Amino acid sequence: MSLIDWWWVARQIPWILGLATLLLTLSWGNWEAHITRRRRRDVWAQHSYQAAFSLGFALFTLGLALNPQRWWEPYLWGAFFLYFGVQAILLARGGWRSRGEKPRA
């Protein structure tokens, strides 16, 4: 008999990684905006930052779907996970232009 519920620990990992990804993306964008003397909004609107935000939200919503309090929560959070997951994949592959970003030549 184990004193640690490893299944519970494993279910907590996605939302923690998601929040860490969001915090990292915000922090890195803030640093880049400071160094390049641009507005944070312009930096965060870049393709790479939008993909990182979507990945963070996808992981966070996956974690919420794995830890439901009510019967309907896995369906709601699962739908958000699919939305943000697809958005992250499309942005990472370059198939979705973010606001204000110029097309590649």
C-alpha positions in Angstrom: 0.0 0.0 0.0 1.4 3.4 -1.1 1.0 6.5 1.0 1.0 8.7 -2.1 -1.9 8.6 -4.5 0.2 8.7 -7.7 -2.9 9.0 -10.0 -3.9 12.2 -8.2 -0.4 13.5 -8.5 -0.3 12.7 -12.3 -3.7 14.5 -12.8 -2.3 17.7 -11.2 0.7 17.9 -13.6 -1.1 19.4 -16.7 -2.6 22.4 -15.0 0.6 23.2 -13.2 2.6 23.0 -16.4 -0.1 25.1 -18.1 0.1 27.9 -15.6 3.9 27.7 -15.6 3.9 28.0 -19.4 1.6 31.1 -19.2 3.8 32.7 -16.6 6.9 32.0 -18.6 5.4 33.4 -21.8 4.2 36.6 -20.0 7.6 37.1 -18.3 9.6 36.4 -21.5 7.4 38.8 -23.5 7.7 41.5 -20.9 11.5 41.1 -21.0 11.6 41.2 -24.8 9.4 44.3 -24.8 11.7 46.0 -22.4 14.9 45.1 -24.3 13.5 46.1 -27.7 11.5 49.1 -26.4 8.3 47.9 -27.9 4.8 47.7 -26.4 4.0 44.4 -24.6 0.9 44.1 -26.7 2.9 44.1 -29.9 5.3 41.5 -28.6 2.6 39.2 -27.3 0.8 39.5 -30.6 3.6 37.6 -32.3 3.1 34.2 -33.7 5.4 32.4 -31.3 3.9 34.1 -28.2 0.3 33.3 -29.4 1.3 29.6 -29.8 2.8 29.5 -26.3 -0.3 31.1 -24.8 -2.5 28.6 -26.5 -0.3 25.7 -25.3 -0.5 27.0 -21.8 -4.2 27.4 -21.9 -4.6 23.9 -23.5 -2.5 22.3 -20.7 -4.4 24.2 -18.0 -7.8 23.2 -19.3 -6.7 19.6 -19.7 -5.8 19.7 -16.0 -9.2 21.0 -15.1 -10.9 18.3 -17.3 -8.9 15.6 -15.4 -10.0 17.0 -12.0 -13.8 17.5 -12.2 -16.0 18.5 -9.3 -19.3 18.0 -11.2 -20.3 15.6 -14.0 -20.4 18.2 -16.8 -17.0 19.7 -16.1 -14.9 17.2 -18.1 -17.0 18.0 -21.2 -16.7 21.8 -20.9 -13.0 21.8 -20.1 -12.4 19.1 -22.8 -14.0 21.4 -25.4 -11.7 24.2 -24.3 -8.8 21.9 -24.4 -9.6 20.9 -28.0 -10.0 24.5 -29.0 -6.7 25.7 -27.5 -4.9 22.6 -28.6 -5.9 23.0 -32.2 -5.1 26.7 -32.0 -1.6 26.0 -30.6 -0.9 23.4 -33.3 -2.0 25.7 -36.1 0.0 28.7 -34.7 3.1 26.6 -34.2 2.9 25.3 -37.8 2.4 28.8 -39.1 -1.0 28.1 -40.5 -2.8 30.9 -38.6 -1.6 34.5 -38.7 -2.0 36.4 -35.5 -3.3 40.0 -35.4 -1.0 42.6 -36.8 1.6 40.1 -38.1 2.7 40.4 -41.7 2.7 37.4 -43.9 6.1 35.7 -44.6 7.6 36.4 -48.0 
